[in-house]
Amino acid sequence: MPLDCEIPEEAWADKEVNLNHLRTFGCISHVHVELDRRSKDAKSKRCIFIGYGTNEYGYRLWEPEN
């Protein structure tokens, strides 16, 4: 059976696959800082995306300032 430009998972499972959680390696990301850990103005930290975590939709991020 030809794939007809489909993703193999879509052809095999006969359902649409959601790829919205995928990110570009090395892109700039902002991580939310919890209320009890933030300074006066910093509600997020600037990080760099370096991969995916072990959880289903987890990300691995690197904070270059530290």
N, C-alpha and C positions, 0 to 999 in steps of 0.2 A: 504494500500500500504506500503510495507516495505521500510525502508530507505536505505538499502544496504550500510551502513557505510558512508552515506552522511550527511551533515549538514542539519538540518530541513529547514533552509531558502533556500538552494539549491534545495531541493526536492519540496518545495512549489512554489517557483518562477520559477523553471526550468531554472536557470542560475547560473553560478559560482560566489561565493562570495569571494571577496578579503579581506583577513585578515592580510595583510602586515603592517597595521598601529598598530596592537596590540603589546604591550610591556609587559615585566615581571615587576611586582611590586617590587620596591626597587632597580632596576638596575641603574647604573650610566649613566647619560645623560650629554651632553654638549650643552649649549644654546649659540647661536650666539649673540655677543654683537655688537650693532650698532656702526658705525664709530665715531659718536660724543660722545659716552658714554664710549669708551674703553681707557685703559691706553696704554702705549707704546707697550707692547707685548701681552696683554690679548685680544685675539679675541673671546674667549668663556669663559663661566663660568661652573664649574663643579656642577651638581645638581643631585638629586635623584628623580626618577620617583615615584610619589605617587598616580597617578590616571589619569582619563580622565576629560577634561574640559567640559563645557556646549556646546561648538561648535561641529560641526560634527567630526573634527579630531584634536581637541585641547587636549593638555596634561597638567597635573598639576605637577609641579616640586617644590622641596624643595631645597633651597640653605643652606647647613649646616653651612657655614662660617658666615652667618648673623643671 
